[in-house]
């Protein structure tokens, strides 16, 4: 079990995690582990629906590279672009929660439900999501797992870096035009409440 600083950034923790455990940074592997509909960017979608398209590795989170929401209607015209290093996955909705674990035991959480592009943070008295796949147990003394509707979307060998007192901040999905690919993406930005 690796024991890193509780609030170390992923770009600094990656080289400190044993090579055999670095798969936890691979968001496509996390989706595949749970049996979610997903695939490498460029592999055609087959089932119509709403999808998330994002980097397989993004050590800065959604702030580095963003996330695209993509609607596929089953036609060739609505296939997403092939973006090297990205993947597609079914779009998840519902309660979004970040849970901090120490020695595989949940110790803190915060989350919320999206209202349009705003995610109002809440601090429940106990985490709603506390399951950890056996493959994740014992990897790191401190572990952060991000869930949407009970499905794991990200894992990091640390605790949550952004901490705000209850009721003082929201996360807003900010749109931006990716200058390289020319597609609209978004990332979470902290919005201080008045």
KEFIKE-500102 format. One record per residue (C-alpha): y, z, x. Coordinates in steps of 0.2 Angstrom, whole numbers, padded with zeros to 4 digits, always signed. Example, Ala and Ser with C-alpha at 12.3 -4.5 7.8 and 13.67 -1.06 7.14 Angstrom:
-0022+0039+0062;-0005+0036+0068;
END
This chain:
+0000+0000+0000;+0017-0005+0007;+0031+0008+0006;+0048+0000+0006;+0065+0006+0002;+0067+0008-0017;+0081-0004-0019;+0078-0017-0005;+0082-0035-0010;+0067-0047-0012;+0074-0058+0002;+0073-0043+0014;+0056-0036+0007;+0047-0053+0008;+0043-0053+0027;+0038-0034+0026;+0025-0037+0012;+0008-0040+0019;+0004-0059+0018;-0011-0056+0007;+0001-0048-0006;+0016-0060-0005;+0009-0070-0020;+0018-0057-0031;+0034-0066-0027;+0026-0082-0035;+0032-0083-0053;+0020-0097-0056;+0005-0087-0051;+0011-0072-0062;+0012-0084-0077;-0005-0091-0073;-0013-0074-0071;-0009-0071-0089;-0015-0087-0096;+0003-0093-0101;+0005-0112-0104;+0013-0117-0087;+0012-0130-0073;+0021-0136-0058;+0037-0146-0061;+0032-0165-0062;+0015-0161-0071;+0018-0168-0088;+0020-0156-0103;+0007-0160-0117;+0011-0148-0131;+0028-0149-0140;+0038-0133-0139;+0052-0124-0130;+0049-0121-0111;+0057-0112-0097;+0060-0122-0081;+0064-0111-0065;+0060-0110-0046;+0043-0104-0042;+0050-0093-0028;+0068-0086-0031;+0070-0071-0020;+0087-0068-0027;+0081-0069-0045;+0089-0079-0059;+0106-0078-0050;+0099-0090-0037;+0095-0106-0045;+0095-0101-0063;+0084-0105-0077;+0083-0121-0088;+0078-0120-0107;+0069-0136-0111;+0064-0143-0128;+0049-0155-0127;+0046-0164-0143;+0030-0173-0137;+0038-0189-0132;+0040-0196-0114;+0059-0196-0117;+0059-0177-0118;+0048-0174-0102;+0058-0162-0091;+0063-0169-0074;+0052-0166-0059;+0061-0153-0048;+0053-0149-0031;+0049-0131-0030;+0051-0127-0049;+0038-0124-0063;+0038-0125-0082;+0031-0111-0093;+0032-0107-0112;+0048-0100-0117;+0046-0081-0121;+0057-0072-0134;+0058-0054-0139;+0061-0038-0130;+0066-0041-0112;+0063-0025-0101;+0063-0021-0082;+0051-0006-0078;+0052+0003-0062;+0035+0010-0056;+0031+0023-0043;+0013+0024-0037;+0009+0013-0052;+0016+0025-0065;+0032+0020-0075;+0047+0030-0070;+0062+0021-0078;+0066+0006-0089;+0080-0003-0097;+0080-0019-0107;+0086-0027-0123;+0085-0041-0135;+0095-0057-0133;+0108-0061-0146;+0113-0079-0142;+0117-0078-0123;+0120-0060-0123;+0107-0047-0118;+0113-0029-0123;+0106-0017-0111;+0097-0002-0119;+0089+0013-0110;+0074+0019-0121;+0068+0036-0118;+0051+0029-0112;+0046+0011-0106;+0040+0000-0120;+0029-0010-0108;+0019-0001-0096;+0003-0011-0092;+0000-0017-0075;-0014-0030-0071;-0027-0022-0059;-0022-0035-0046;-0005-0028-0045;-0010-0010-0043;-0008-0002-0026;+0002-0016-0019;+0018-0006-0017;+0023+0012-0019;+0038+0005-0029;+0036-0009-0041;+0048-0018-0053;+0040-0028-0067;+0050-0038-0079;+0043-0042-0096;+0048-0053-0111;+0038-0049-0127;+0025-0040-0117;+0022-0054-0104;+0026-0052-0086;+0038-0064-0079;+0043-0057-0062;+0036-0044-0050;+0045-0036-0035;+0040-0022-0023;+0055-0011-0027;+0065-0004-0041;+0078-0012-0051;+0094-0015-0040;+0107-0015-0054;+0109+0001-0062;+0123+0005-0075;+0126+0020-0085;+0120+0019-0103;+0131+0008-0114;+0142+0002-0100;+0136-0016-0097;+0128-0031-0104;+0120-0046-0096;+0127-0062-0101;+0117-0079-0099;+0131-0089-0090;+0129-0108-0091;+0132-0118-0075;+0130-0136-0071;+0118-0138-0056;+0127-0149-0043;+0111-0156-0036;+0100-0159-0051;+0114-0162-0064;+0106-0151-0077;+0113-0136-0086;+0105-0120-0081;+0110-0102-0083;+0109-0085-0074;+0112-0067-0079;+0129-0060-0076;+0134-0042-0079;+0147-0040-0092;+0156-0023-0092;+0159-0016-0109;+0177-0010-0113;
END
